[in-house]
């Protein structure tokens, strides 16, 4: 299954499943469903609920 990207609706930060968020302890390849609910956007502090799956070319 291809990796997806999720964009923060507040600041446009993009979480890329393939890249993960190693600076936050989320290793590359971590699917969005496996990102902890307590994780917040590293740029603006928004919650997971403030992210939307996006198609990025």
PQR file with spaces between the fields and no chain letter, atoms N, CA, C, O and H, PARSE charges and radii, in Angstrom:
ATOM       1  N    UNK     1       0.849   -1.186    0.000 -0.4000 1.5000
ATOM       2  CA   UNK     1       0.000    0.000    0.000 -0.0000 2.0000
ATOM       3  C    UNK     1       0.891    1.245    0.000  0.5500 1.7000
ATOM       4  O    UNK     1       1.808    1.359    0.813 -0.5500 1.4000
ATOM       5  N    UNK     2       0.618    2.164   -0.906 -0.4000 1.5000
ATOM       6  CA   UNK     2       1.474    3.359   -0.971 -0.0000 2.0000
ATOM       7  C    UNK     2       1.347    4.225    0.283  0.5500 1.7000
ATOM       8  O    UNK     2       0.312    4.256    0.950 -0.5500 1.4000
ATOM       9  H    UNK     2      -0.127    2.071   -1.567  0.4000 1.0000
ATOM      10  N    UNK     3       2.431    4.916    0.567 -0.4000 1.5000
ATOM      11  CA   UNK     3       2.419    5.850    1.696 -0.0000 2.0000
ATOM      12  C    UNK     3       1.575    7.063    1.351  0.5500 1.7000
ATOM      13  O    UNK     3       1.455    7.450    0.188 -0.5500 1.4000
ATOM      14  H    UNK     3       3.271    4.891    0.026  0.4000 1.0000
ATOM      15  N    UNK     4       0.992    7.654    2.388 -0.4000 1.5000
ATOM      16  CA   UNK     4       0.162    8.843    2.203 -0.0000 2.0000
ATOM      17  C    UNK     4       0.781   10.020    2.935  0.5500 1.7000
ATOM      18  O    UNK     4       1.681    9.865    3.760 -0.5500 1.4000
ATOM      19  H    UNK     4       1.089    7.340    3.332  0.4000 1.0000
ATOM      20  N    UNK     5       0.271   11.203    2.607 -0.4000 1.5000
ATOM      21  CA   UNK     5       0.715   12.423    3.273 -0.0000 2.0000
ATOM      22  C    UNK     5      -0.499   13.104    3.889  0.5500 1.7000
ATOM      23  O    UNK     5      -1.599   13.076    3.338 -0.5500 1.4000
ATOM      24  H    UNK     5      -0.460   11.329    1.937  0.4000 1.0000
ATOM      25  N    UNK     6      -0.272   13.711    5.034 -0.4000 1.5000
ATOM      26  CA   UNK     6      -1.342   14.392    5.768 -0.0000 2.0000
ATOM      27  C    UNK     6      -0.905   15.821    6.023  0.5500 1.7000
ATOM      28  O    UNK     6       0.205   16.058    6.499 -0.5500 1.4000
ATOM      29  H    UNK     6       0.622   13.734    5.482  0.4000 1.0000
ATOM      30  N    UNK     7      -1.775   16.777    5.709 -0.4000 1.5000
ATOM      31  CA   UNK     7      -1.437   18.200    5.846 -0.0000 2.0000
ATOM      32  C    UNK     7      -2.165   18.810    7.039  0.5500 1.7000
ATOM      33  O    UNK     7      -3.354   18.578    7.253 -0.5500 1.4000
ATOM      34  H    UNK     7      -2.677   16.584    5.322  0.4000 1.0000
ATOM      35  N    UNK     8      -1.416   19.594    7.808 -0.4000 1.5000
ATOM      36  CA   UNK     8      -2.014   20.352    8.913 -0.0000 2.0000
ATOM      37  C    UNK     8      -2.872   21.458    8.312  0.5500 1.7000
ATOM      38  O    UNK     8      -2.398   22.239    7.487 -0.5500 1.4000
ATOM      39  H    UNK     8      -0.450   19.783    7.634  0.4000 1.0000
ATOM      40  N    UNK     9      -4.126   21.522    8.723 -0.4000 1.5000
ATOM      41  CA   UNK     9      -5.041   22.534    8.209 -0.0000 2.0000
ATOM      42  C    UNK     9      -4.750   23.919    8.782  0.5500 1.7000
ATOM      43  O    UNK     9      -5.240   24.924    8.267 -0.5500 1.4000
ATOM      44  H    UNK     9      -4.511   20.887    9.393  0.4000 1.0000
ATOM      45  N    UNK    10      -3.957   23.968    9.840 -0.4000 1.5000
ATOM      46  CA   UNK    10      -3.646   25.238   10.489 -0.0000 2.0000
ATOM      47  C    UNK    10      -2.427   25.904    9.832  0.5500 1.7000
ATOM      48  O    UNK    10      -2.470   27.089    9.501 -0.5500 1.4000
ATOM      49  H    UNK    10      -3.559   23.152   10.258  0.4000 1.0000
ATOM      50  N    UNK    11      -1.332   25.133    9.645 -0.4000 1.5000
ATOM      51  CA   UNK    11      -0.085   25.761    9.191 -0.0000 2.0000
ATOM      52  C    UNK    11       0.502   25.150    7.910  0.5500 1.7000
ATOM      53  O    UNK    11       1.544   25.604    7.437 -0.5500 1.4000
ATOM      54  H    UNK    11      -1.297   24.171    9.915  0.4000 1.0000
ATOM      55  N    UNK    12      -0.150   24.130    7.346 -0.4000 1.5000
ATOM      56  CA   UNK    12       0.303   23.473    6.121 -0.0000 2.0000
ATOM      57  C    UNK    12       1.510   22.559    6.291  0.5500 1.7000
ATOM      58  O    UNK    12       2.086   22.124    5.293 -0.5500 1.4000
ATOM      59  H    UNK    12      -0.997   23.761    7.730  0.4000 1.0000
ATOM      60  N    UNK    13       1.916   22.251    7.539 -0.4000 1.5000
ATOM      61  CA   UNK    13       2.960   21.236    7.741 -0.0000 2.0000
ATOM      62  C    UNK    13       2.447   19.928    7.143  0.5500 1.7000
ATOM      63  O    UNK    13       1.263   19.615    7.263 -0.5500 1.4000
ATOM      64  H    UNK    13       1.448   22.605    8.349  0.4000 1.0000
ATOM      65  N    UNK    14       3.331   19.162    6.499 -0.4000 1.5000
ATOM      66  CA   UNK    14       2.933   17.893    5.898 -0.0000 2.0000
ATOM      67  C    UNK    14       3.617   16.740    6.622  0.5500 1.7000
ATOM      68  O    UNK    14       4.844   16.682    6.711 -0.5500 1.4000
ATOM      69  H    UNK    14       4.294   19.416    6.402  0.4000 1.0000
ATOM      70  N    UNK    15       2.787   15.811    7.145 -0.4000 1.5000
ATOM      71  CA   UNK    15       3.320   14.572    7.706 -0.0000 2.0000
ATOM      72  C    UNK    15       3.336   13.544    6.586  0.5500 1.7000
ATOM      73  O    UNK    15       2.294   13.212    6.022 -0.5500 1.4000
ATOM      74  H    UNK    15       1.791   15.858    7.073  0.4000 1.0000
ATOM      75  N    UNK    16       4.522   13.043    6.268 -0.4000 1.5000
ATOM      76  CA   UNK    16       4.722   12.052    5.219 -0.0000 2.0000
ATOM      77  C    UNK    16       4.952   10.704    5.893  0.5500 1.7000
ATOM      78  O    UNK    16       5.932   10.533    6.619 -0.5500 1.4000
ATOM      79  H    UNK    16       5.369   13.313    6.727  0.4000 1.0000
ATOM      80  N    UNK    17       4.051    9.742    5.657 -0.4000 1.5000
ATOM      81  CA   UNK    17       4.182    8.434    6.291 -0.0000 2.0000
ATOM      82  C    UNK    17       5.528    7.783    5.978  0.5500 1.7000
ATOM      83  O    UNK    17       6.113    7.121    6.836 -0.5500 1.4000
ATOM      84  H    UNK    17       3.255    9.881    5.068  0.4000 1.0000
ATOM      85  N    UNK    18       6.016    7.967    4.759 -0.4000 1.5000
ATOM      86  CA   UNK    18       7.283    7.354    4.372 -0.0000 2.0000
ATOM      87  C    UNK    18       8.449    7.924    5.177  0.5500 1.7000
ATOM      88  O    UNK    18       9.356    7.190    5.568 -0.5500 1.4000
ATOM      89  H    UNK    18       5.540    8.504    4.062  0.4000 1.0000
ATOM      90  N    UNK    19       8.422    9.228    5.421 -0.4000 1.5000
ATOM      91  CA   UNK    19       9.508    9.897    6.148 -0.0000 2.0000
ATOM      92  C    UNK    19       9.324    9.819    7.662  0.5500 1.7000
ATOM      93  O    UNK    19      10.305    9.864    8.405 -0.5500 1.4000
ATOM      94  H    UNK    19       7.685    9.824    5.104  0.4000 1.0000
ATOM      95  N    UNK    20       8.081    9.701    8.129 -0.4000 1.5000
ATOM      96  CA   UNK    20       7.815    9.731    9.566 -0.0000 2.0000
ATOM      97  C    UNK    20       8.118   11.106   10.140  0.5500 1.7000
ATOM      98  O    UNK    20       8.130   12.107    9.424 -0.5500 1.4000
ATOM      99  H    UNK    20       7.284    9.664    7.526  0.4000 1.0000
ATOM     100  N    UNK    21       8.361   11.136   11.436 -0.4000 1.5000
ATOM     101  CA   UNK    21       8.752   12.382   12.113 -0.0000 2.0000
ATOM     102  C    UNK    21       9.800   12.008   13.160  0.5500 1.7000
ATOM     103  O    UNK    21       9.535   12.052   14.361 -0.5500 1.4000
ATOM     104  H    UNK    21       8.351   10.323   12.018  0.4000 1.0000
ATOM     105  N    UNK    22      11.011   11.633   12.681 -0.4000 1.5000
ATOM     106  CA   UNK    22      12.046   11.148   13.615 -0.0000 2.0000
ATOM     107  C    UNK    22      12.363   12.121   14.743  0.5500 1.7000
ATOM     108  O    UNK    22      12.718   11.700   15.844 -0.5500 1.4000
ATOM     109  H    UNK    22      11.227   11.597   11.705  0.4000 1.0000
ATOM     110  N    UNK    23      12.236   13.421   14.477 -0.4000 1.5000
ATOM     111  CA   UNK    23      12.507   14.420   15.513 -0.0000 2.0000
ATOM     112  C    UNK    23      11.503   14.314   16.658  0.5500 1.7000
ATOM     113  O    UNK    23      11.759   14.790   17.764 -0.5500 1.4000
ATOM     114  H    UNK    23      11.947   13.762   13.582  0.4000 1.0000
ATOM     115  N    UNK    24      10.352   13.684   16.382 -0.4000 1.5000
ATOM     116  CA   UNK    24       9.330   13.480   17.406 -0.0000 2.0000
ATOM     117  C    UNK    24       9.260   12.025   17.864  0.5500 1.7000
ATOM     118  O    UNK    24       8.326   11.638   18.566 -0.5500 1.4000
ATOM     119  H    UNK    24      10.144   13.298   15.484  0.4000 1.0000
ATOM     120  N    UNK    25      10.249   11.220   17.467 -0.4000 1.5000
ATOM     121  CA   UNK    25      10.272    9.816   17.878 -0.0000 2.0000
ATOM     122  C    UNK    25       9.363    8.917   17.053  0.5500 1.7000
ATOM     123  O    UNK    25       9.045    7.806   17.476 -0.5500 1.4000
ATOM     124  H    UNK    25      11.007   11.534   16.896  0.4000 1.0000
ATOM     125  N    UNK    26       8.937    9.386   15.870 -0.4000 1.5000
ATOM     126  CA   UNK    26       8.083    8.581   14.992 -0.0000 2.0000
ATOM     127  C    UNK    26       8.933    8.136   13.804  0.5500 1.7000
ATOM     128  O    UNK    26       9.262    8.948   12.939 -0.5500 1.4000
ATOM     129  H    UNK    26       9.196   10.288   15.526  0.4000 1.0000
ATOM     130  N    UNK    27       9.291    6.848   13.757 -0.4000 1.5000
ATOM     131  CA   UNK    27      10.219    6.384   12.726 -0.0000 2.0000
ATOM     132  C    UNK    27       9.636    6.412   11.320  0.5500 1.7000
ATOM     133  O    UNK    27       8.418    6.368   11.151 -0.5500 1.4000
ATOM     134  H    UNK    27       9.023    6.189   14.460  0.4000 1.0000
ATOM     135  N    UNK    28      10.507    6.487   10.306 -0.4000 1.5000
ATOM     136  CA   UNK    28      10.043    6.423    8.921 -0.0000 2.0000
ATOM     137  C    UNK    28       9.187    5.190    8.686  0.5500 1.7000
ATOM     138  O    UNK    28       9.445    4.125    9.247 -0.5500 1.4000
ATOM     139  H    UNK    28      11.497    6.523   10.444  0.4000 1.0000
ATOM     140  N    UNK    29       8.166    5.343    7.853 -0.4000 1.5000
ATOM     141  CA   UNK    29       7.282    4.223    7.546 -0.0000 2.0000
ATOM     142  C    UNK    29       6.095    4.092    8.486  0.5500 1.7000
ATOM     143  O    UNK    29       5.298    3.164    8.346 -0.5500 1.4000
ATOM     144  H    UNK    29       7.956    6.208    7.398  0.4000 1.0000
ATOM     145  N    UNK    30       5.963    5.014    9.451 -0.4000 1.5000
ATOM     146  CA   UNK    30       4.855    4.955   10.401 -0.0000 2.0000
ATOM     147  C    UNK    30       3.577    5.469    9.746  0.5500 1.7000
ATOM     148  O    UNK    30       3.506    6.622    9.321 -0.5500 1.4000
ATOM     149  H    UNK    30       6.611    5.767    9.565  0.4000 1.0000
ATOM     150  N    UNK    31       2.573    4.605    9.670 -0.4000 1.5000
ATOM     151  CA   UNK    31       1.285    4.982    9.082 -0.0000 2.0000
ATOM     152  C    UNK    31       0.573    5.970   10.000  0.5500 1.7000
ATOM     153  O    UNK    31       0.772    5.960   11.215 -0.5500 1.4000
ATOM     154  H    UNK    31       2.630    3.669   10.016  0.4000 1.0000
ATOM     155  N    UNK    32      -0.254    6.818    9.407 -0.4000 1.5000
ATOM     156  CA   UNK    32      -0.980    7.838   10.173 -0.0000 2.0000
ATOM     157  C    UNK    32      -1.784    7.221   11.305  0.5500 1.7000
ATOM     158  O    UNK    32      -1.854    7.783   12.398 -0.5500 1.4000
ATOM     159  H    UNK    32      -0.415    6.826    8.420  0.4000 1.0000
ATOM     160  N    UNK    33      -2.394    6.065   11.048 -0.4000 1.5000
ATOM     161  CA   UNK    33      -3.210    5.407   12.076 -0.0000 2.0000
ATOM     162  C    UNK    33      -2.363    4.989   13.276  0.5500 1.7000
ATOM     163  O    UNK    33      -2.885    4.820   14.378 -0.5500 1.4000
ATOM     164  H    UNK    33      -2.337    5.609   10.160  0.4000 1.0000
ATOM     165  N    UNK    34      -1.055    4.820   13.065 -0.4000 1.5000
ATOM     166  CA   UNK    34      -0.164    4.382   14.143 -0.0000 2.0000
ATOM     167  C    UNK    34       0.529    5.539   14.860  0.5500 1.7000
ATOM     168  O    UNK    34       1.252    5.326   15.833 -0.5500 1.4000
ATOM     169  H    UNK    34      -0.630    4.957   12.170  0.4000 1.0000
ATOM     170  N    UNK    35       0.307    6.768   14.376 -0.4000 1.5000
ATOM     171  CA   UNK    35       0.844    7.944   15.068 -0.0000 2.0000
ATOM     172  C    UNK    35      -0.002    8.137   16.326  0.5500 1.7000
ATOM     173  O    UNK    35      -1.230    8.141   16.245 -0.5500 1.4000
ATOM     174  H    UNK    35      -0.281    6.941   13.586  0.4000 1.0000
ATOM     175  N    UNK    36       0.636    8.298   17.482 -0.4000 1.5000
ATOM     176  CA   UNK    36      -0.147    8.439   18.725 -0.0000 2.0000
ATOM     177  C    UNK    36      -1.123    9.612   18.683  0.5500 1.7000
ATOM     178  O    UNK    36      -0.830   10.654   18.098 -0.5500 1.4000
ATOM     179  H    UNK    36       1.633    8.295   17.548  0.4000 1.0000
ATOM     180  N    UNK    37      -2.275    9.434   19.303 -0.4000 1.5000
ATOM     181  CA   UNK    37      -3.292   10.499   19.354 -0.0000 2.0000
ATOM     182  C    UNK    37      -2.774   11.730   20.084  0.5500 1.7000
ATOM     183  O    UNK    37      -3.296   12.830   19.902 -0.5500 1.4000
ATOM     184  H    UNK    37      -2.514    8.587   19.778  0.4000 1.0000
ATOM     185  N    UNK    38      -1.750   11.546   20.910 -0.4000 1.5000
ATOM     186  CA   UNK    38      -1.198   12.654   21.688 -0.0000 2.0000
ATOM     187  C    UNK    38      -0.189   13.477   20.888  0.5500 1.7000
ATOM     188  O    UNK    38       0.248   14.534   21.341 -0.5500 1.4000
ATOM     189  H    UNK    38      -1.326   10.652   21.058  0.4000 1.0000
ATOM     190  N    UNK    39       0.185   12.991   19.686 -0.4000 1.5000
ATOM     191  CA   UNK    39       1.147   13.707   18.848 -0.0000 2.0000
ATOM     192  C    UNK    39       0.539   15.020   18.382  0.5500 1.7000
ATOM     193  O    UNK    39      -0.656   15.094   18.096 -0.5500 1.4000
ATOM     194  H    UNK    39      -0.170   12.132   19.318  0.4000 1.0000
ATOM     195  N    UNK    40       1.365   16.051   18.307 -0.4000 1.5000
ATOM     196  CA   UNK    40       0.896   17.345   17.805 -0.0000 2.0000
ATOM     197  C    UNK    40       1.815   17.825   16.687  0.5500 1.7000
ATOM     198  O    UNK    40       2.963   17.393   16.589 -0.5500 1.4000
ATOM     199  H    UNK    40       2.335   15.991   18.539  0.4000 1.0000
ATOM     200  N    UNK    41       1.312   18.701   15.864 -0.4000 1.5000
ATOM     201  CA   UNK    41       2.080   19.268   14.762 -0.0000 2.0000
ATOM     202  C    UNK    41       3.348   19.917   15.313  0.5500 1.7000
ATOM     203  O    UNK    41       3.277   20.744   16.223 -0.5500 1.4000
ATOM     204  H    UNK    41       0.379   19.052   15.944  0.4000 1.0000
ATOM     205  N    UNK    42       4.517   19.543   14.762 -0.4000 1.5000
ATOM     206  CA   UNK    42       5.762   20.128   15.288 -0.0000 2.0000
ATOM     207  C    UNK    42       5.920   21.613   14.973  0.5500 1.7000
ATOM     208  O    UNK    42       6.720   22.296   15.612 -0.5500 1.4000
ATOM     209  H    UNK    42       4.574   18.872   14.023  0.4000 1.0000
ATOM     210  N    UNK    43       5.172   22.117   13.999 -0.4000 1.5000
ATOM     211  CA   UNK    43       5.298   23.531   13.635 -0.0000 2.0000
ATOM     212  C    UNK    43       4.347   24.441   14.409  0.5500 1.7000
ATOM     213  O    UNK    43       4.724   25.548   14.793 -0.5500 1.4000
ATOM     214  H    UNK    43       4.522   21.562   13.480  0.4000 1.0000
ATOM     215  N    UNK    44       3.095   23.972   14.643 -0.4000 1.5000
ATOM     216  CA   UNK    44       2.129   24.877   15.291 -0.0000 2.0000
ATOM     217  C    UNK    44       1.437   24.281   16.514  0.5500 1.7000
ATOM     218  O    UNK    44       0.710   24.988   17.211 -0.5500 1.4000
ATOM     219  H    UNK    44       2.789   23.073   14.331  0.4000 1.0000
ATOM     220  N    UNK    45       1.651   22.981   16.790 -0.4000 1.5000
ATOM     221  CA   UNK    45       1.056   22.376   17.975 -0.0000 2.0000
ATOM     222  C    UNK    45      -0.364   21.875   17.785  0.5500 1.7000
ATOM     223  O    UNK    45      -1.011   21.479   18.754 -0.5500 1.4000
ATOM     224  H    UNK    45       2.241   22.406   16.224  0.4000 1.0000
ATOM     225  N    UNK    46      -0.868   21.884   16.541 -0.4000 1.5000
ATOM     226  CA   UNK    46      -2.227   21.395   16.280 -0.0000 2.0000
ATOM     227  C    UNK    46      -2.318   19.896   16.557  0.5500 1.7000
ATOM     228  O    UNK    46      -1.316   19.184   16.490 -0.5500 1.4000
ATOM     229  H    UNK    46      -0.343   22.205   15.753  0.4000 1.0000
ATOM     230  N    UNK    47      -3.512   19.427   16.865 -0.4000 1.5000
ATOM     231  CA   UNK    47      -3.721   18.012   17.153 -0.0000 2.0000
ATOM     232  C    UNK    47      -3.885   17.206   15.867  0.5500 1.7000
ATOM     233  O    UNK    47      -4.027   17.775   14.785 -0.5500 1.4000
ATOM     234  H    UNK    47      -4.326   20.005   16.919  0.4000 1.0000
ATOM     235  N    UNK    48      -3.866   15.878   15.992 -0.4000 1.5000
ATOM     236  CA   UNK    48      -4.060   15.008   14.831 -0.0000 2.0000
ATOM     237  C    UNK    48      -5.386   15.301   14.133  0.5500 1.7000
ATOM     238  O    UNK    48      -5.492   15.136   12.917 -0.5500 1.4000
ATOM     239  H    UNK    48      -3.752   15.416   16.872  0.4000 1.0000
ATOM     240  N    UNK    49      -6.384   15.728   14.875 -0.4000 1.5000
ATOM     241  CA   UNK    49      -7.699   16.016   14.303 -0.0000 2.0000
ATOM     242  C    UNK    49      -7.647   17.180   13.314  0.5500 1.7000
ATOM     243  O    UNK    49      -8.547   17.340   12.489 -0.5500 1.4000
ATOM     244  H    UNK    49      -6.298   15.862   15.862  0.4000 1.0000
ATOM     245  N    UNK    50      -6.594   17.990   13.399 -0.4000 1.5000
ATOM     246  CA   UNK    50      -6.457   19.138   12.513 -0.0000 2.0000
ATOM     247  C    UNK    50      -5.690   18.814   11.233  0.5500 1.7000
ATOM     248  O    UNK    50      -5.282   19.717   10.502 -0.5500 1.4000
ATOM     249  H    UNK    50      -5.863   17.860   14.069  0.4000 1.0000
ATOM     250  N    UNK    51      -5.496   17.523   10.965 -0.4000 1.5000
ATOM     251  CA   UNK    51      -4.796   17.097    9.744 -0.0000 2.0000
ATOM     252  C    UNK    51      -5.785   16.454    8.790  0.5500 1.7000
ATOM     253  O    UNK    51      -6.781   15.858    9.200 -0.5500 1.4000
ATOM     254  H    UNK    51      -5.827   16.789   11.559  0.4000 1.0000
ATOM     255  N    UNK    52      -5.482   16.592    7.503 -0.4000 1.5000
ATOM     256  CA   UNK    52      -6.338   16.028    6.455 -0.0000 2.0000
ATOM     257  C    UNK    52      -5.423   15.339    5.441  0.5500 1.7000
ATOM     258  O    UNK    52      -4.364   15.856    5.087 -0.5500 1.4000
ATOM     259  H    UNK    52      -4.673   17.077    7.170  0.4000 1.0000
ATOM     260  N    UNK    53      -5.858   14.157    4.980 -0.4000 1.5000
ATOM     261  CA   UNK    53      -5.084   13.437    3.976 -0.0000 2.0000
ATOM     262  C    UNK    53      -5.110   14.230    2.681  0.5500 1.7000
ATOM     263  O    UNK    53      -6.159   14.719    2.261 -0.5500 1.4000
ATOM     264  H    UNK    53      -6.719   13.737    5.268  0.4000 1.0000
ATOM     265  N    UNK    54      -3.938   14.354    2.045 -0.4000 1.5000
ATOM     266  CA   UNK    54      -3.844   15.119    0.813 -0.0000 2.0000
ATOM     267  C    UNK    54      -3.139   14.318   -0.270  0.5500 1.7000
ATOM     268  O    UNK    54      -2.287   13.475    0.011 -0.5500 1.4000
ATOM     269  H    UNK    54      -3.086   13.956    2.386  0.4000 1.0000
ATOM     270  N    UNK    55      -3.509   14.596   -1.505 -0.4000 1.5000
ATOM     271  CA   UNK    55      -2.805   14.045   -2.654 -0.0000 2.0000
ATOM     272  C    UNK    55      -1.776   15.080   -3.070  0.5500 1.7000
ATOM     273  O    UNK    55      -2.130   16.205   -3.423 -0.5500 1.4000
ATOM     274  H    UNK    55      -4.201   15.281   -1.734  0.4000 1.0000
ATOM     275  N    UNK    56      -0.513   14.709   -3.030 -0.4000 1.5000
ATOM     276  CA   UNK    56       0.552   15.625   -3.398 -0.0000 2.0000
ATOM     277  C    UNK    56       1.340   15.002   -4.535  0.5500 1.7000
ATOM     278  O    UNK    56       1.838   13.883   -4.411 -0.5500 1.4000
ATOM     279  H    UNK    56      -0.226   13.796   -2.744  0.4000 1.0000
ATOM     280  N    UNK    57       1.451   15.709   -5.624 -0.4000 1.5000
ATOM     281  CA   UNK    57       2.198   15.195   -6.781 -0.0000 2.0000
ATOM     282  C    UNK    57       3.675   15.449   -6.625  0.5500 1.7000
ATOM     283  O    UNK    57       4.460   15.086   -7.501 -0.5500 1.4000
ATOM     284  H    UNK    57       1.046   16.617   -5.726  0.4000 1.0000
